[in-house]
Structures are given as C-alpha cells and as structure tokens.
Amino acid sequence: MARGCCDAYNERRSHEKLKYKTPDEVHQAFYFYVSTILERQHQVSLKQNNND
C-alpha cells in the first residue's frame, strides 16, 4: 500500500511547486543536465591531454 502511494506521488502526481511536473520528471531532467555537463568536461579534458 505505501509503495503504491509513493509511486503515485513521485511518478504520476504533478506538483504546483515543480511547475506541474512530477518529482520523477524533475529528477530525470536534473540528472540529464548533470550528465551532459560531466560529458562536456570529460571531452575538454581529453582534448587538453591530447594537446600536451
């Protein structure tokens, strides 16, 4: 029962404070943003190492 409530709260119920997105949508967007930044930093690092 509690698991179903948590799933509904995080996956299906939109929240006004999250601009009517679900917590899962916000978390996914955040992790995508962070992974993109880390990938770019990694690419820059590789380029710098190749230039040394």
C-alpha positions in Angstrom: 0.0 0.0 0.0 2.7 2.5 1.0 4.7 1.6 -2.1 1.8 2.4 -4.4 1.2 5.7 -2.6 4.9 6.7 -3.1 4.8 5.7 -6.7 1.7 7.8 -7.3 3.3 10.7 -5.5 6.6 10.6 -7.4 5.6 9.3 -10.8 2.0 10.4 -11.6 1.0 13.3 -9.4 2.1 16.7 -10.7 3.2 19.3 -8.1 2.4 23.0 -8.3 5.9 23.9 -6.8 7.5 21.9 -9.5 5.7 23.8 -12.2 3.2 20.9 -12.5 5.8 18.3 -13.2 6.2 15.1 -11.2 9.2 14.7 -8.9 10.5 11.9 -11.2 10.4 14.3 -14.2 12.4 16.9 -12.2 15.0 14.4 -11.1 15.4 13.0 -14.6 15.9 16.4 -16.1 18.5 17.2 -13.3 20.4 14.0 -13.9 20.4 14.6 -17.7 21.7 18.1 -17.2 24.5 17.0 -14.8 25.5 14.1 -17.1 25.7 16.5 -20.0 28.0 18.8 -18.1 30.2 15.9 -17.0 30.4 14.6 -20.5 31.5 18.0 -21.8 34.1 18.4 -19.1 35.4 14.9 -20.0 35.7 15.8 -23.6 37.5 19.1 -22.8 39.9 17.1 -20.6 40.6 14.6 -23.3 41.3 17.4 -25.8 43.7 19.1 -23.3 45.5 15.8 -22.6 45.9 15.2 -26.4 47.4 18.7 -26.8 50.0 18.1 -24.1 
